Amino acid sequence: MLVDSIIKTGPLPAVVFIPASFSPTSFYNKTIDKLRVIGIEAIIHSLPSASRRPPEQAATLAEDVAYFHDVVAKLVDQGKEVALVMHSYGGIVGTEVCRGLTKKEREGNGMKGGLVRLVYVTAVVPMLGQSLNDVLGSPANLKTQDGYMRNEPYEDCAKSQFSDLPLQEGVAWVKRMTVHSAASFADKLTFAGYNYLPVSWLLCEDDHILTADFQRQTIVMIERESGNKVAVSRLRAGHFPNASIPEDTANAIFEAITAE
């Protein structure tokens, strides 16, 4: 089915993944491999906020945004069209990354390439002036020390974040998680990219962290603020569909980036 769709749609945008907080890039390997098999240029980098360790200064949201802005800029400066795929906390980062990089804005300046779509995967997407903490409150099951948060205790985190996996399998995923900057959850959104680009949403119906109702409320907010409809796909998955249903997640991403 996907190969037939590629023939119908023609060239596809490159896909840049922005991971969830605490998440190494390896969490997305199976989903990215699936996309690459069908010919999509899929790129992923680590968040600075999830890459540093004490005693280093924890990265801010602005540092995450600057890093991924550079990643996308290098692609669009090659004349490429790009779609952002943003998971959880990555939704805040990607929303801000859009500044100055949309295809429409670049065309207006006589340049080729640019961002053409935002794909949110059970994401946190604030309004202007809000932070993740403003939207969700202080996250449970997190221990903070020296400016960094940790997912502990493992079993409690597995039950909430990997709720659709067997408990011990979920624990194994939690143990692979990194520490994450506490400051990044407190930094506020200063640019709402969803007002300037088509938006797709992969709604994870069994998510215990960002519930289906929370995701639907965010979708309503985006539609209200932007004046445009959000294209919604539903997945029977918890907070990490890339862990429990990686190929289905890849298929949903493909459908999103080929939407009219």
Backbone torsions as a table, in degrees:
resi	resn	phi	psi	omega
1	MET	NA	-44.7	-178.0
2	LEU	-65.1	-40.1	179.6
3	VAL	-62.1	-42.0	177.2
4	ASP	-60.6	-39.5	-179.5
5	SER	-65.7	-37.6	178.3
6	ILE	-61.1	-42.0	179.5
7	ILE	-61.4	-39.6	-177.7
8	LYS	-72.9	-38.0	-172.2
9	THR	-88.9	-20.8	-178.2
10	GLY	80.3	-155.7	-176.3
11	PRO	-57.8	141.6	-177.7
12	LEU	-110.2	152.6	177.0
13	PRO	-68.6	154.2	167.4
14	ALA	-67.8	152.4	-179.0
15	VAL	-117.7	124.2	174.6
16	VAL	-108.5	119.6	177.9
17	PHE	-88.0	135.5	169.8
18	ILE	-115.9	112.8	-171.0
19	PRO	-70.0	168.8	170.9
20	ALA	-72.6	163.4	173.2
21	SER	-59.1	150.8	177.2
22	PHE	69.1	3.8	-166.9
23	SER	-106.3	119.2	171.5
24	PRO	-69.6	156.5	-178.9
25	THR	-62.4	-25.7	-179.7
26	SER	-61.6	-21.0	177.6
27	PHE	-59.3	-23.2	-172.7
28	TYR	-107.2	7.8	-172.4
29	ASN	-56.5	-48.0	-175.0
30	LYS	-66.2	-39.4	178.3
31	THR	-66.6	-44.4	-179.8
32	ILE	-66.4	-41.0	178.3
33	ASP	-59.1	-40.9	179.1
34	LYS	-61.9	-43.2	179.4
35	LEU	-65.8	-40.1	-179.1
36	ARG	-67.3	-34.3	179.0
37	VAL	-60.2	-35.1	-178.6
38	ILE	-93.3	13.8	169.1
39	GLY	94.2	12.5	179.5
40	ILE	-91.9	133.3	174.6
41	GLU	-76.7	104.3	-176.6
42	ALA	-113.0	127.6	-172.5
43	ILE	-126.7	138.4	175.9
44	ILE	-140.5	141.6	175.6
45	HIS	-133.1	158.9	177.4
46	SER	-76.8	146.1	171.2
47	LEU	-71.2	132.3	171.7
48	PRO	-54.3	-34.8	-179.2
49	SER	-68.2	-16.9	179.0
50	ALA	-113.0	9.4	-174.6
51	SER	-110.7	-22.8	-177.0
52	ARG	-88.8	163.9	180.0
53	ARG	-136.4	151.1	172.5
54	PRO	-57.2	142.6	11.0
55	PRO	-92.5	13.6	176.6
56	GLU	-60.0	150.4	174.0
57	GLN	-67.7	129.6	-179.8
58	ALA	-66.2	141.6	-177.8
59	ALA	-73.9	151.6	176.8
60	THR	-96.0	169.4	172.1
61	LEU	-57.5	-41.2	-179.3
62	ALA	-59.9	-36.3	178.0
63	GLU	-70.2	-38.4	174.2
64	ASP	-61.0	-45.1	-178.6
65	VAL	-63.1	-45.9	-179.1
66	ALA	-61.2	-40.1	-178.9
67	TYR	-64.0	-50.0	-177.2
68	PHE	-74.8	-25.3	173.0
69	HIS	-60.8	-41.9	178.5
70	ASP	-65.8	-40.4	178.8
71	VAL	-58.8	-48.5	-178.0
72	VAL	-69.9	-39.9	-178.5
73	ALA	-58.8	-39.4	179.9
74	LYS	-64.1	-34.4	178.9
75	LEU	-74.3	-47.1	-176.7
76	VAL	-70.8	-26.8	175.7
77	ASP	-69.5	-14.7	171.7
78	GLN	-88.0	5.6	179.8
79	GLY	84.9	12.5	-176.5
80	LYS	-87.3	146.1	167.8
81	GLU	-86.5	142.9	-172.7
82	VAL	-135.1	138.4	169.9
83	ALA	-112.8	136.9	175.3
84	LEU	-93.8	132.6	172.5
85	VAL	-114.3	115.3	-169.1
86	MET	-122.5	126.0	-176.6
87	HIS	-110.3	126.8	173.1
88	SER	55.1	-121.1	177.8
89	TYR	-55.4	-29.8	177.8
90	GLY	-56.5	-21.7	178.2
91	GLY	-63.6	-37.8	177.7
92	ILE	-66.7	-45.4	-178.0
93	VAL	-60.1	-51.4	-176.7
94	GLY	-65.0	-35.3	178.2
95	THR	-59.4	-37.3	-179.0
96	GLU	-82.7	-29.4	-178.0
97	VAL	-59.9	-26.8	-172.2
98	CYS	-62.5	-19.5	-173.6
99	ARG	-53.5	117.9	176.2
100	GLY	79.7	2.7	-172.7
101	LEU	-118.2	1.3	-179.5
102	THR	-69.3	150.6	-179.4
103	LYS	-60.3	-41.0	-178.8
104	LYS	-61.9	-44.7	-179.1
105	GLU	-66.6	-41.0	-179.9
106	ARG	-67.5	-40.4	177.3
107	GLU	-60.1	-37.5	178.2
108	GLY	-64.1	-21.8	177.6
109	ASN	-102.4	14.6	176.1
110	GLY	75.8	21.8	-179.0
111	MET	-113.3	148.5	176.6
112	LYS	-90.0	163.1	177.3
113	GLY	77.7	167.5	178.2
114	GLY	151.0	170.2	175.9
115	LEU	-71.8	135.2	-176.8
116	VAL	-120.6	-15.6	-179.3
117	ARG	-161.9	147.5	172.2
118	LEU	-110.1	128.3	177.5
119	VAL	-119.1	108.7	179.3
120	TYR	-93.7	130.3	177.8
121	VAL	-111.4	104.8	-177.1
122	THR	33.0	69.3	-165.8
123	ALA	-112.7	162.7	169.8
124	VAL	-96.2	118.9	-178.4
125	VAL	-132.9	99.1	-177.8
126	PRO	-79.8	168.9	166.1
127	MET	-80.6	164.6	176.2
128	LEU	-52.6	135.3	177.7
129	GLY	85.9	-0.5	178.6
130	GLN	-106.9	154.3	174.7
131	SER	-111.9	174.1	173.5
132	LEU	-59.5	-44.5	179.7
133	ASN	-62.9	-34.3	176.8
134	ASP	-63.3	-36.2	-176.0
135	VAL	-81.8	-41.4	-172.0
136	LEU	-107.9	-16.1	-170.2
137	GLY	79.7	179.6	179.4
138	SER	-68.9	123.1	-175.7
139	PRO	-63.6	141.9	175.1
140	ALA	-80.4	166.5	176.2
141	ASN	60.8	26.5	177.2
142	LEU	-124.1	134.9	174.7
143	LYS	-108.6	131.7	-177.0
144	THR	-113.2	131.4	177.4
145	GLN	-151.0	135.0	177.3
146	ASP	55.3	34.0	176.8
147	GLY	84.6	4.1	-178.6
148	TYR	-122.9	144.5	177.0
149	MET	-102.3	149.0	177.3
150	ARG	-131.0	146.0	176.7
151	ASN	-85.7	99.8	178.2
152	GLU	-147.3	149.4	-6.1
153	PRO	-74.4	153.8	-170.9
154	TYR	-57.6	-45.5	-174.7
155	GLU	-66.2	-40.5	178.4
156	ASP	-62.9	-41.7	178.7
157	CYS	-65.4	-39.3	178.9
158	ALA	-63.3	-40.4	-178.5
159	LYS	-64.1	-32.7	-178.7
160	SER	-91.2	-43.7	-173.2
161	GLN	-86.3	-30.5	-179.9
162	PHE	-122.2	49.3	-171.8
163	SER	-65.1	-20.8	-178.0
164	ASP	-98.1	12.3	174.4
165	LEU	-114.2	155.2	171.3
166	PRO	-55.3	146.8	-170.8
167	LEU	-54.3	-49.1	-176.0
168	GLN	-68.6	-30.2	174.1
169	GLU	-67.4	-40.3	176.6
170	GLY	-63.9	-39.8	177.8
171	VAL	-60.9	-40.0	179.3
172	ALA	-61.8	-38.4	176.6
173	TRP	-66.5	-44.2	-179.4
174	VAL	-59.9	-38.7	-178.6
175	LYS	-65.9	-20.9	178.2
176	ARG	-84.8	-8.5	-176.5
177	MET	-70.9	153.4	178.0
178	THR	-91.1	174.4	164.5
179	VAL	-78.5	165.0	-177.6
180	HIS	-142.6	145.5	-178.8
181	SER	-62.6	126.1	175.5
182	ALA	-70.4	-34.5	-178.1
183	ALA	-61.3	-34.2	-176.3
184	SER	-64.0	-28.2	179.2
185	PHE	-76.9	-17.2	-178.4
186	ALA	-97.7	-14.8	-178.6
187	ASP	-73.6	146.3	-171.5
188	LYS	-103.1	149.0	179.3
189	LEU	-69.7	132.3	179.6
190	THR	-116.9	-5.3	179.1
191	PHE	-148.0	127.2	-176.4
192	ALA	-102.6	87.1	-177.0
193	GLY	-61.1	-23.9	-179.5
194	TYR	-66.4	-13.2	176.0
195	ASN	-79.1	-9.2	-170.5
196	TYR	-124.9	-1.3	-176.8
197	LEU	-140.1	153.5	170.8
198	PRO	-60.9	142.6	-175.6
199	VAL	-123.3	134.1	169.8
200	SER	-117.6	153.0	-178.7
201	TRP	-135.8	125.6	172.1
202	LEU	-95.4	104.2	-174.4
203	LEU	-89.9	114.2	-179.5
204	CYS	-90.7	108.9	-167.8
205	GLU	-72.0	-21.0	-176.7
206	ASP	-109.1	19.9	-179.1
207	ASP	-69.9	126.0	177.6
208	HIS	-93.6	-11.0	179.1
209	ILE	-91.6	-58.3	174.2
210	LEU	-109.7	93.2	-172.3
211	THR	-61.5	163.3	178.2
212	ALA	-58.1	-39.1	178.2
213	ASP	-64.2	-42.4	177.8
214	PHE	-60.7	-44.8	-179.8
215	GLN	-62.5	-41.9	179.2
216	ARG	-63.7	-38.7	177.6
217	GLN	-63.3	-37.8	178.6
218	THR	-67.3	-40.3	177.3
219	ILE	-60.5	-44.3	177.8
220	VAL	-60.0	-41.7	178.7
221	MET	-61.4	-45.4	-179.2
222	ILE	-62.4	-43.0	-179.8
223	GLU	-65.0	-38.8	179.0
224	ARG	-66.9	-45.5	-176.1
225	GLU	-71.2	-37.9	-175.0
226	SER	-89.8	-24.9	-174.6
227	GLY	78.0	11.6	-178.2
228	ASN	-125.2	151.0	177.5
229	LYS	-74.7	146.6	174.1
230	VAL	-99.2	132.8	177.1
231	ALA	-82.3	116.0	-172.7
232	VAL	-109.7	130.5	170.5
233	SER	-117.5	144.2	-177.2
234	ARG	-110.3	136.6	177.5
235	LEU	-124.3	135.8	173.9
236	ARG	-83.6	85.7	-174.2
237	ALA	-155.5	162.3	174.0
238	GLY	-85.2	-152.8	-172.5
239	HIS	-71.6	-21.5	-180.0
240	PHE	-120.5	77.9	179.3
241	PRO	-63.7	-25.2	177.1
242	ASN	-66.9	-18.5	176.4
243	ALA	-89.7	-42.8	-172.6
244	SER	-92.1	-35.7	-178.6
245	ILE	-137.6	64.6	-172.6
246	PRO	-62.3	-38.1	-178.6
247	GLU	-73.4	-39.4	175.6
248	ASP	-62.0	-36.7	177.3
249	THR	-63.8	-43.7	177.4
250	ALA	-61.1	-42.5	179.1
251	ASN	-62.1	-41.2	-179.7
252	ALA	-66.7	-37.8	176.8
253	ILE	-64.1	-43.6	177.8
254	PHE	-57.6	-47.3	-179.9
255	GLU	-61.1	-37.6	-179.2
256	ALA	-65.5	-45.0	-174.9
257	ILE	-78.1	-10.3	176.2
258	THR	-103.7	6.1	179.3
259	ALA	-66.2	149.8	178.1
260	GLU	-70.6	NA	NA
